[in-house]
Amino acid sequence: MDEKDFALYPYISGASSHVKSLGISLDRLVTSRAMDSARVRGKERVLQAIEGELTKPGISSSDEQKILLELLSYPFSRILVSCIDDAFLTRRYCLAEAVASYKLLKTQDTGLLMEFASDFGVYPDESDPGFRLHFTSYIRMASSLKAIEWKLVNRKLDHGNVNVSKEEFARLLQELIKARVEHNLPMPVPDELAEACEPYLKEVREFLEERKSTFGESEFESVETDLFPPCVTHAIANTQAGVNLAHSMRFAMTAFLLTIGMTVDDIINMFATSPDFDVEKARYQVEHIAGSSGTHYKPPSCSTMQTYGNCYAPDEMCKKISHPLNYYSRKLWFKKRDAQRAGGNNRPSENEASGSGEKKAEEPSSEM
């Protein structure tokens, strides 16, 4: 990989070594007037991540100035994220960097993808079409993907190997990229450097608070597919079976999955087996529900689900709650309680147990 690739994928080992060889200290990066363009681009990376899409510039191997600018903007963007030290920002920044790389990687040739993967300790074989991965590598790469089609049980094994398409391989690499970008974030930043960053931090903080107030932030720490309410589980099963869901159920399922922390891309991939699937239309609809228009929709209540005929096989827990998110919250609480008991820890508080600490879910004003 050459310097152009280092600029496009600044988290790979070669890029880090190259930046060190330039002899540019963090103090110089943050304070030198000569580095102002790199700082502006670093701030732009963070703002784009908050907005939802980080864009990679067009770079040629001969454009040394643009290569240097992109290379140095990456560590500065990490400094800004670390100074703000906000969990929501950190998640969105790491995801945006990874998704931007995925969109670029899926257009690259096979040779570059294999060289790129080796930097993460993954050594695939070429297959026709795509790649062949040993199942241990596949599990490591796909472990954080919650959509059903990524589960190993739903993949065909051939002598211990899993075949994936070129685009699927790039998507799996996205997860490794996200983990690497997230490593050591937030990192400690000396007070004097944090103070020097303040002119850039002010704009980022203001934009972050504005977007958090409209986009919404997941209140859940993880996505636990085995704890979904029956209505959502049934909807997902039908989607994976190629059944065309009613619009009201699509909305409810999408809003639920987004609210508990599933990504837009994972939900779009989930809909890919639908008979009327249109990737551009699906992305627009999912991002709209996620908050691209300024309103982050929450899933409808159980009574609304019943009105539209979307309540399916209610269980004992369903009788005790009035909203799918309450179902999920209580299931999570019981799972955490059982884990704590098994480990000999204290029980959750009475308020947690009663569900009084749950956020009341807002019902959307319209269905998809």
C-alpha positions in Angstrom: 0.0 0.0 0.0 1.3 3.5 -0.9 1.0 6.9 0.7 -2.4 7.5 -1.0 -3.8 4.4 0.7 -2.3 5.6 4.0 -4.3 8.9 3.6 -7.5 7.0 2.8 -7.1 4.5 5.6 -5.1 6.4 8.2 -5.7 3.8 11.0 -3.6 1.0 9.3 -0.2 0.2 10.6 1.7 1.6 7.6 -0.1 4.9 8.0 0.8 5.3 11.6 4.5 4.5 10.9 4.5 6.9 8.0 3.1 9.8 10.2 5.8 9.1 12.8 8.5 9.2 10.2 7.4 12.8 9.4 8.5 13.9 12.8 5.4 16.1 13.4 4.7 16.2 17.1 1.2 16.5 18.6 2.1 19.8 20.0 3.1 21.1 16.5 -0.1 19.6 15.0 -2.3 21.4 17.5 -0.5 24.7 17.7 1.5 25.4 14.5 0.0 27.8 11.9 1.3 25.6 9.2 -1.0 22.8 10.4 -4.1 24.9 10.3 -5.5 23.2 7.2 -5.1 19.8 8.8 -6.9 20.9 11.9 -9.8 22.3 9.8 -10.1 19.0 8.0 -9.9 17.2 11.3 -12.8 19.2 12.7 -14.7 18.6 9.5 -14.2 14.8 9.9 -15.9 15.0 13.4 -18.7 17.3 12.2 -19.4 14.9 9.3 -19.5 12.0 11.6 -22.0 13.7 13.8 -24.1 14.5 10.7 -24.0 10.8 9.8 -21.6 10.5 6.8 -17.9 11.1 6.6 -16.7 11.6 3.1 -13.3 10.5 1.7 -11.7 13.0 -0.7 -10.5 12.0 -4.2 -6.7 11.7 -3.9 -4.0 10.8 -6.5 -0.6 9.4 -5.7 1.1 12.5 -6.9 -1.0 14.9 -4.7 1.5 15.1 -1.8 -0.2 18.1 -0.1 -3.6 16.5 -0.1 -2.2 13.2 1.2 -0.4 15.0 4.1 -3.6 17.0 4.9 -5.7 13.8 5.1 -3.1 11.9 7.1 -2.7 14.6 9.7 -6.4 15.4 10.0 -7.1 11.9 11.4 -5.0 12.2 14.6 -6.4 15.7 15.1 -10.0 14.5 14.8 -9.2 11.9 17.5 -7.9 14.6 19.7 -11.1 16.6 19.4 -13.2 13.5 20.1 -11.1 12.7 23.2 -11.3 16.3 24.5 -15.1 16.2 24.3 -15.3 12.7 25.8 -18.9 12.0 25.0 -20.0 8.4 24.5 -22.5 9.3 21.8 -19.9 11.3 19.8 -17.3 8.5 20.2 -19.7 5.9 18.8 -20.8 8.0 15.9 -17.3 9.1 15.0 -15.9 5.5 15.0 -18.8 4.2 13.0 -18.6 7.0 10.5 -14.9 6.4 9.9 -15.6 2.7 9.4 -18.5 3.2 7.1 -16.6 5.6 4.9 -13.9 3.1 4.6 -16.4 0.3 3.8 -17.9 2.3 0.9 -14.4 2.8 -0.5 -13.1 -0.7 0.1 -16.0 -2.4 -1.7 -14.9 -0.6 -4.9 -11.2 -1.7 -4.6 -9.6 -4.6 -6.4 -9.1 -8.0 -4.8 -5.4 -7.6 -4.2 -5.8 -4.4 -2.2 -8.5 -6.0 -0.1 -6.4 -9.0 0.8 -3.4 -6.8 1.6 -5.7 -4.6 3.7 -7.1 -7.5 5.6 -3.7 -8.8 6.4 -3.1 -5.7 8.5 -5.9 -7.0 10.8 -4.6 -10.5 10.9 -7.1 -11.9 8.4 -5.8 -13.9 5.5 -8.6 -14.9 3.1 -8.4 -17.0 0.0 -9.9 -15.9 -3.3 -13.0 -17.7 -4.4 -15.3 -17.3 -7.4 -16.9 -14.9 -6.6 -15.5 -13.1 -3.6 -13.4 -14.6 -0.8 -13.2 -17.7 1.4 -12.6 -17.2 5.1 -11.8 -19.8 7.8 -14.8 -19.9 10.1 -12.7 -18.6 13.1 -11.9 -15.4 11.1 -15.5 -15.1 10.1 -16.7 -15.4 13.7 -14.2 -12.7 14.8 -15.3 -10.3 12.1 -19.0 -10.9 12.3 -19.4 -11.2 16.1 -20.7 -7.7 16.4 -23.2 -7.9 13.6 -26.7 -8.6 14.9 -28.6 -9.2 11.7 -29.7 -12.8 11.3 -28.0 -13.4 8.0 -24.5 -12.9 9.5 -25.0 -15.7 12.1 -22.6 -18.6 11.3 -25.5 -21.0 11.6 -27.1 -19.3 8.5 -23.9 -19.7 6.5 -22.8 -22.7 4.5 -19.5 -24.2 5.8 -17.2 -25.9 3.3 -14.3 -27.7 5.0 -14.3 -25.1 7.8 -14.5 -22.2 5.4 -17.2 -19.6 4.8 -17.7 -18.0 1.4 -18.5 -14.3 1.3 -19.0 -11.9 -1.6 -16.6 -9.0 -2.1 -19.1 -6.5 -0.7 -19.8 -8.8 2.3 -16.0 -9.0 2.9 -15.8 -5.2 2.9 -18.7 -5.0 5.3 -16.9 -7.5 7.6 -13.8 -5.4 7.4 -15.8 -2.4 8.5 -16.3 -4.0 11.9 -12.6 -4.5 12.4 -11.9 -0.9 11.3 -14.5 0.4 13.8 -12.9 -1.6 16.6 -9.4 -0.3 15.7 -10.6 3.4 15.4 -12.4 3.0 18.8 -9.3 1.6 20.5 -7.9 4.0 23.1 -10.7 6.5 22.6 -11.0 8.7 24.4 -7.3 9.2 24.9 -5.7 11.5 27.5 -5.0 15.0 26.1 -2.7 17.4 28.1 -4.5 20.4 29.4 -2.4 22.8 27.3 -3.3 21.0 24.1 -7.0 20.8 25.0 -7.0 24.5 25.6 -5.3 25.2 22.2 -8.1 23.1 20.6 -10.9 25.1 22.1 -11.7 27.2 19.0 -12.4 24.0 17.1 -14.1 22.3 20.1 -16.7 25.0 20.5 -18.2 24.4 17.1 -18.2 20.7 17.5 -19.9 20.8 20.9 -22.6 23.1 19.7 -23.3 20.9 16.6 -23.2 17.8 18.8 -25.8 19.1 21.2 -28.0 20.2 18.4 -27.9 16.8 16.7 -28.3 14.9 19.9 -31.5 16.8 20.7 -33.1 15.9 17.4 -31.5 12.6 16.4 -31.9 10.8 19.7 -29.4 8.6 21.5 -30.0 5.0 22.3 -30.5 4.4 26.0 -29.5 0.8 25.7 -25.9 -0.4 26.0 -26.2 -3.4 23.6 -28.4 -5.1 21.1 -29.7 -8.4 22.5 -31.7 -10.2 19.7 -32.9 -12.9 22.1 -34.7 -10.4 24.2 -36.9 -8.8 21.5 -40.6 -8.8 22.0 -42.6 -11.4 20.1 -43.9 -8.9 17.6 -40.4 -7.8 16.5 -39.0 -11.3 16.5 -41.9 -12.4 14.2 -41.4 -9.4 11.9 -37.7 -10.1 11.6 -38.3 -13.8 10.9 -40.8 -12.9 8.1 -38.4 -10.3 6.7 -35.6 -13.0 6.5 -38.1 -15.4 4.9 -38.8 -12.9 2.1 -42.3 -12.0 3.4 -43.4 -8.5 2.4 -44.3 -6.7 5.7 -47.1 -4.2 6.0 -45.8 -0.6 6.0 -47.0 -0.1 9.6 -45.0 -3.2 10.8 -41.9 -2.1 8.8 -42.1 1.2 10.6 -42.5 -0.4 14.0 -39.7 -2.9 13.5 -37.3 -0.3 12.1 -38.0 2.3 14.8 -37.5 -0.4 17.5 -34.2 -1.6 16.1 -32.9 1.9 15.7 -33.9 3.0 19.2 -32.1 0.0 20.8 -28.9 0.8 18.9 -28.8 -1.1 15.7 -27.2 0.7 12.8 -28.9 2.0 9.6 -26.8 -0.3 7.4 -27.6 -3.5 9.4 -31.3 -2.7 9.2 -31.1 -2.1 5.4 -29.3 -5.4 5.0 -32.1 -7.1 6.9 -34.6 -5.8 4.4 -32.6 -7.0 1.4 -34.6 -10.2 1.1 -37.9 -8.5 0.8 -39.6 -9.0 -2.5 -39.9 -5.3 -3.2 -36.5 -4.3 -1.9 -35.1 -1.1 -3.3 -31.8 -0.2 -1.6 -32.1 3.6 -2.2 -35.7 3.7 -1.1 -34.9 1.6 1.9 -32.0 3.8 3.0 -34.1 6.9 2.7 -36.9 5.4 4.8 -34.6 4.0 7.5 -32.6 7.2 7.8 -35.8 9.3 7.9 -37.0 7.2 10.9 -33.5 7.5 12.4 -33.7 11.3 12.4 -32.3 12.6 9.1 -35.3 15.0 8.8 -34.8 16.3 12.4 -37.3 13.9 14.1 -36.1 10.6 15.6 -39.2 8.4 15.7 -39.8 5.9 18.4 -41.7 2.6 17.9 -45.5 2.7 18.5 -47.1 1.5 21.7 -48.6 -2.0 22.2 -52.1 -0.6 21.8 -51.2 1.0 18.4 -49.6 -2.3 17.4 -52.8 -4.1 18.2 -54.9 -1.5 16.3 -52.8 -2.2 13.1 -52.9 -6.0 13.6 -49.1 -6.1 14.4 -49.3 -7.6 17.9 -48.1 -11.3 17.5 -48.3 -14.1 20.0 -48.1 -12.0 23.2 -46.3 -13.8 26.1 -46.5 -13.4 29.9 -44.2 -10.4 29.8 -46.4 -8.7 27.2 -49.3 -8.6 29.8 -47.2 -6.5 32.1 -46.0 -3.8 29.7 -47.6 -1.3 27.3 -44.7 -0.7 24.9 -42.2 -2.9 23.0 -39.3 -0.8 24.5 -40.6 -1.5 28.0 -40.6 -5.2 27.1 -36.9 -5.0 26.0 -35.9 -2.9 29.0 -37.4 -5.4 31.5 -35.9 -8.4 29.7 -32.5 -6.7 29.9 -33.0 -6.0 33.6 -33.8 -9.6 34.3 -30.8 -10.8 32.3 -28.5 -8.4 34.2 -30.0 -9.4 37.5 -29.5 -13.1 36.8 -25.9 -12.4 35.7 -25.2 -10.5 38.9 -26.7 -13.2 41.1 -24.6 -15.8 39.3 -21.5 -13.7 39.9 -22.4 -13.0 43.5 -23.0 -9.2 43.0 -25.7 -7.0 44.5 -29.1 -6.9 43.0 -30.3 -4.0 40.9 -32.2 -1.3 42.7 -35.9 -1.3 43.4 -36.5 1.6 41.0 -34.7 -0.4 38.2 -36.7 -3.5 39.0 -40.0 -1.7 38.8 -39.1 -0.1 35.5 -39.5 3.5 36.9 -36.2 4.5 35.5 -37.3 3.7 31.9 -37.7 6.5 29.4 -41.2 6.8 28.3 -41.3 6.1 24.5 -42.9 8.7 22.2 -45.3 7.4 19.6 -44.6 8.7 16.0 -47.2 11.0 14.5 -47.4 8.9 11.3 -46.6 5.4 10.0 -44.1 4.6 7.3 
